[in-house]
Amino acid sequence: MKRLLITTIVLFLLVTLAGCAQYDADYPKEKDYGLCDHEHEEEIFDSVAPDQIRFSSVEDFLNAYIIASEGGDIANVVSRWETATDRGLASVADSINFTSFEAFHLPVGIPEDFELHHIEINKEFVNFIFLHHDDMGSEEAFWDALWNFRELRFGFFRWDEDDATLFDGLMAVSSELDTLIDGKYLFRERESGAHSFNWVSDRTSFSLHLPANLDPTNDRSATNELGGISLDDPHAMVSFTETTTLNLQDTRAVETMIEELEMARR
């Protein structure tokens, strides 16, 4: 019974996310003003979005985690929080079980010309949103990138369930057009170029949505490559899914990573 319930939850959330990716790719000029809409997410947030916290960098997230774990105020390191009610940051952090993280998965295969714009965290999943460095200059450029699906998104679900159950849920939403690579990575190819990967590892479900090439006048979409890798070769694109995992229970390891990230920014 438990396995059936978990599989049902996996199916629902994967269908939701997969549906958004498919909708965005197939209907780039339509608006549904629901979960799949980007440009108007602020306008519709009260009716559809869960409690969520955003960070502008990995080190901000890690600093917030240390502070919150010690009972401190994380307002200075949070870039934004969102809630359907008028509750404060502390209540939102509590509702999403912010300090319950034990492991934090970081993408390390992202193309060098993409930069982290922000990290979104809610009760169910974590999303890293990367933009091409040409789109990092302003809020207007950010929304234009999202509207034209030029962002690169890496995410993982905050579930702790056996790999077999998660993989069953993943494969249940696959179609005959999808390709299973190396028996692990479910590759979804879209005509728009908004390809995606989904996979399961170490009791965690991961996703990676690649930027679409919808604008033929955009120099970045004139080539059929991303980070020097051909978008016609999904086996090669698997390198984009590479991750590393940080044990958040190891305070020294967390502090070391914060130091390394801050030094890299100088």
QUIURWO-V136564 format. One record per residue. N is the residue number from 0. SS is DSSP state (~ for helix, > for strand, _ for the rest). Layout:
n->[N | N]
ss->[SS | SS]
This chain:
n->[0 | 1 | 2 | 3 | 4 | 5 | 6 | 7 | 8 | 9 | 10 | 11 | 12 | 13 | 14 | 15 | 16 | 17 | 18 | 19 | 20 | 21 | 22 | 23 | 24 | 25 | 26 | 27 | 28 | 29 | 30 | 31 | 32 | 33 | 34 | 35 | 36 | 37 | 38 | 39 | 40 | 41 | 42 | 43 | 44 | 45 | 46 | 47 | 48 | 49 | 50 | 51 | 52 | 53 | 54 | 55 | 56 | 57 | 58 | 59 | 60 | 61 | 62 | 63 | 64 | 65 | 66 | 67 | 68 | 69 | 70 | 71 | 72 | 73 | 74 | 75 | 76 | 77 | 78 | 79 | 80 | 81 | 82 | 83 | 84 | 85 | 86 | 87 | 88 | 89 | 90 | 91 | 92 | 93 | 94 | 95 | 96 | 97 | 98 | 99 | 100 | 101 | 102 | 103 | 104 | 105 | 106 | 107 | 108 | 109 | 110 | 111 | 112 | 113 | 114 | 115 | 116 | 117 | 118 | 119 | 120 | 121 | 122 | 123 | 124 | 125 | 126 | 127 | 128 | 129 | 130 | 131 | 132 | 133 | 134 | 135 | 136 | 137 | 138 | 139 | 140 | 141 | 142 | 143 | 144 | 145 | 146 | 147 | 148 | 149 | 150 | 151 | 152 | 153 | 154 | 155 | 156 | 157 | 158 | 159 | 160 | 161 | 162 | 163 | 164 | 165 | 166 | 167 | 168 | 169 | 170 | 171 | 172 | 173 | 174 | 175 | 176 | 177 | 178 | 179 | 180 | 181 | 182 | 183 | 184 | 185 | 186 | 187 | 188 | 189 | 190 | 191 | 192 | 193 | 194 | 195 | 196 | 197 | 198 | 199 | 200 | 201 | 202 | 203 | 204 | 205 | 206 | 207 | 208 | 209 | 210 | 211 | 212 | 213 | 214 | 215 | 216 | 217 | 218 | 219 | 220 | 221 | 222 | 223 | 224 | 225 | 226 | 227 | 228 | 229 | 230 | 231 | 232 | 233 | 234 | 235 | 236 | 237 | 238 | 239 | 240 | 241 | 242 | 243 | 244 | 245 | 246 | 247 | 248 | 249 | 250 | 251 | 252 | 253 | 254 | 255 | 256 | 257 | 258 | 259 | 260 | 261 | 262 | 263 | 264 | 265]
ss->[_ | ~ | ~ | ~ | ~ | ~ | ~ | ~ | ~ | ~ | ~ | ~ | ~ | ~ | ~ | ~ | ~ | ~ | ~ | ~ | ~ | ~ | ~ | ~ | ~ | ~ | _ | _ | _ | _ | _ | _ | _ | _ | _ | _ | _ | _ | _ | _ | ~ | ~ | ~ | ~ | ~ | ~ | ~ | ~ | _ | _ | _ | > | > | > | > | _ | _ | ~ | ~ | ~ | ~ | ~ | ~ | ~ | ~ | ~ | ~ | ~ | ~ | _ | _ | _ | _ | _ | _ | _ | _ | _ | _ | > | > | > | _ | _ | _ | _ | _ | _ | ~ | ~ | ~ | ~ | ~ | ~ | ~ | _ | _ | ~ | ~ | ~ | _ | _ | > | > | > | > | > | _ | _ | _ | _ | _ | _ | > | > | > | > | > | > | > | > | _ | _ | _ | > | > | > | > | > | > | > | > | ~ | ~ | ~ | _ | _ | _ | ~ | ~ | ~ | ~ | ~ | ~ | ~ | ~ | ~ | _ | _ | _ | _ | > | > | > | > | > | > | _ | _ | _ | _ | _ | ~ | ~ | ~ | ~ | ~ | ~ | ~ | ~ | ~ | ~ | _ | _ | _ | _ | _ | _ | > | > | > | _ | _ | _ | > | > | > | > | _ | _ | _ | _ | _ | _ | _ | > | > | > | > | > | > | _ | _ | > | > | > | > | > | > | _ | _ | _ | _ | _ | _ | _ | _ | _ | ~ | ~ | ~ | _ | _ | _ | > | > | _ | _ | > | > | _ | _ | _ | ~ | ~ | ~ | ~ | ~ | ~ | ~ | ~ | _ | > | > | > | > | > | _ | _ | _ | ~ | ~ | ~ | ~ | ~ | ~ | ~ | ~ | ~ | ~ | ~ | ~ | ~ | ~ | ~ | _]
